[in-house]
Amino acid sequence: MKFGLIAVLLLTAFLSVSNASADTFAQAAQQKIEETRKAGCEKPDSSLAEILCRQTIRFGVRANYRLFGEFANKEFKGFEIDLSHLLAKRLGVNAVLFPVTASDRIEKLLDRQIDVVLATMAHTVARDSVIHFIKPHYYSSPTTVVGPKGLNIQGWEDLSGKSVCVPLGNFSNIVFSQHRVRLLIYDRPDRMIDALRMGACGMIAHDRSLLLANVFGPTAPKELSNRFEEKLSFNDVPWGIGVHKEAKDDLGTVLSLIMADLHQSGVLQNLARAHQLDIDFLSEQRELLSNAK
């Protein structure tokens, strides 16, 4: 909620200072896009200008994260995939999608192989010092530990000394280490879930949204949901779209305004519903942004 409130205050301040005649977040975004276009393409002087001039925006997305970003049958699909195309449409350009992982998504952004990270990335203090996060955030999810039904896990003391399979690059791995949990690292979430299915992992931990969809929720395979359940959840952290720090005041500003409009209008809520995602966080954000209208 704190992140959301800060986002509302910042966006409202931007509107009042930069463009008093703009009635909506969408209008303010469109005005900045048009101003950038008018400068021409002879010497693009910002990330936004480069994107508008080449008429494409390069998104780093997940390729193996069910409901959010998957690559199957020669195409990407998922909530973040649809959001990428929606943002590109609002900019008036085409979306080009590049698969990234939790361990290389920031590196590819800093190396300018992509323009935007939209890949289940939690907004943390450490990452905030390296890249710029778009606010308002587009989703939120805690880290959840899943284990066999009947296994008694009430809190951290029950996990101490036990082995848990975790994803490479997850910020919550530090919390597990602090509680003396033995970590087995997997580079891909699908491989970790397969290990749980085959018995190589007794317990696994990942974003709750992923495990709900794949292991213990109503849309998960019965062979898993009948055997495993949620044991412990913690660190409910918002997920953010990331851009290069140098793009903060141009591309970053426009994407922030567009995201505010997608929240305020309910478009983001409806998109999440279409992908069978929990919308509690999005409902809170919509209410906050609606009060800023």
N, C-alpha and C positions, 0 to 999 in steps of 0.2 A: 504493500500500500504506500510505503514511503517513496519508493521509486516512482509510482504512478502520480502521486501528488506533486513531486518535484517536476515531473514532465509537464503536467498541466500548467504549473506556474510559469515554467520557462516558455512554453509555447504561447501562452496568453500574453506574456510580456513581449515576445517577438512580434505578435500581431499588432499590439498597441503602439510599439515603437517604430516598426518597419513599414507598416502599411495600415493606417487608420481606416482606410476605405474598404479593406477586405472584410467581408462578412463571415467567411468560413475559412477553415483550414485549407480546403481544396482550392479556393480562389487564391489564397496567398501562395500556395505552392505553384499554381499555374502562372501567376504573375512573375515569380522568380524564374521559372522555366522560360517564359517568353522574353524576359530581360536578357537572359543568357543567350538565347537564340539570336537576338538582335545584334549581339556583338560580333557575329559572323564566325566563320571557321578557318580563317586564314592563319590565326595564331591562337588556338584554344588555350586559355590561361587558367583553367581549373578542371577538376575531375568531372564536374557536371558538364562543362563545355565539351570536353573530350567525348563523353558518352553521347551527348546530343549530336555532335558532329559525325561520329562514326555510326550513329543510329543503332547501337547495340549496347547492352549493359551485361557484364559478365558476372554471374552469380556462382559462388561456391556452395554446393548443396550436398546433402547426404544421399548415398545411393543404396543404403541397406538399413534404413531406419523406418520400420513399418508405420504407415499412416502419415508420416511427416516427409520423408524423402526416400523413394525407392527407384531402382532402375530395373525394369523387367520388360521383356518382349520389345526391346529396342526403344523404350521410352521411359521418361521419368514420370512419377506420379506421387501425390501426397499433398498435405496441407502446405508445406513450405514451397513446394513446386508451384502450386496454384498461386500462392502469395507472390512468388518471384515474377510470374507472368503478369499479375495484376499491377505490381509496382512498375514494371517495364511499360505496361500500357498507359499508366498515368503519366509517365515521362514522355510518352510518344515514341518509344524505341522498341527494339526486339530484345527479348531475354535470351542469353546464351548460357547454358548450364554446364558447369564443370563439377565432377564428383570430388569431394574432399572428405577427409577423415577428421576425427577429433584431434589427432596429433599434427596434421599439416595445414589445417584451414587458415590459421593466422599467418603461418609462414607464406602461404600462397598469396595472401592479401598484401603482406609487406613487400613481397617480390613483384607485386603488380601483375601477377598472372590472372587475378580476378579483381573486380571492382568492389564487390560486396560479399560478405559471408552471411548466409542465411541457412544455418546448419546446426540446429539444436544446441546453440552455444549459450551457456549460462553467463550472465553478466557478473563478473567477479572483480575485486579490487585489483588483483594482479593483471588481468587482461585489460582492465580499464587504463592502465598505465602505458599500454602498448598500442591499442587501437581505440577508435571512437565508437561508442555504442549509440545507436539510434534510440531515442525515447519519444513516445512511449514504447515499452517493450511489447512484443507480440504474443508471448506465451509465458507460462511459468510451470515448473514441475519440481517436486522434491526428489531426493534420492531414496530409493526403496530397496530394502533387502527382502528377497523372496526365498523361501525354503519349504521343505516338505511339511505337509499337514501333520499335526501331531508333535512336531518338534517345538519344544518350549523355548521361545525367545521373547522375553518381556522387555529387555533393555540392553544397554551396552555391556553390562556385566555378564550377560549370557553369551555375548559374542566374543568376549576377550579370550584370546588364545585359539579361537576357531578359524577355519579357512573360509574365505569368501572370494568368489571369482568376480572381478571388477573390470571395467573397460579402461583401456589405455588412455591417459590424458584427462580423466575425469577429476575435477577439482575436489570432489568428496573423498578421494582416496587418501588425502591427508588426514581427514577426520577419522577414517578407519585406522590408520597407523597410530594416531594419538590414543586410540582405545585398544591398542595392542591386538588388532585383528590381523591375521595372516592373509596376505593378499596374493591371489593368483591372477595375473594380468592377461587380458585378451584384447587383441587388436580390433576385433569386429564384434558387434553385439549379436549377430546371428550365430557366430561360432560359439559364443558364450552360452547362448540359449540351447544350442545343440549339445554342448557339454553337460548342461543341466539335465537335458532329456536322457542322455546316455549314461549319466551317473558319474561323469568325470568331475562335476562340480556339485557339491552338496547344497550350497547356497550361492546365489548370485545377487549382485547389486547393480542398479542402473537407474536412469530417470524413470519415475513412476509411470509416466505416459507410455514409454516403450514396453515396460513389463506388464502393464495393464492390458495393452493390446495383444501381447504375444504369449503371456504366461498365465495370468490369473484372472483376467477380466472376461466379460461376456463374449467378446469377439475372439478370445484366445482359443487355440486348439483344445478340445476336451481332454486329450491325452495329457496335457500339462495342467489345465485348470482343475482337473479332478485330483491331481497329486500335490500341487503346490499352492501356496498362499502368501499374502503380504505379511511380513513379520515386523518390520520397523521402517519408519520413514522419517527423514530429517532434511534440513537445509532446503526449504522451499525457496528457490532462487529464480528470478525472472530471466527469460531468454531474450537475447538481444540480437538485432541485425548489426553487423560490424562493417565499418568503412575505415579507410586510412585516415590517420589523424589530420593529414593535410587537407582532407576532403570535408572536414567538420563543418565549415561555414558555407559551403556551396551544396554539394551532394547531400551532406548530412542534414542541412537545414530543410531541403526539399523533401527528403525521405521522412523526416520527423513530422512535417506538416501533413504529408500523405497518410502516414500511419495514424496520426490523430484523427483525420477524417474517416479512415476505415474503421476505427474504434467507434467514433461518435455516431456514424451512420448505421452501425450494426452489421456492416459488410463482413468484418473479421469474425464476428460471432457466428454468422450464418455459414461462413466458409469452414469454421471449425466443426459446426454441427454436421455439415455435409461429409466430413471425414470421421464422424463418430468420436470426436474429442470432447473432453471435459471443458466446459465453458465458464466455470466459476470466476477465474481470473479475468477473462474477457468481459464478463458482465460487470465486474467491479470497475474495469478500465472505461467501459462505455458510460457508466454512471458518472465517473469523474470528469470525463471529457465533455459529456453533455452539460454538466454544470458550468463548464468554461465557455459555453457557446455565447 
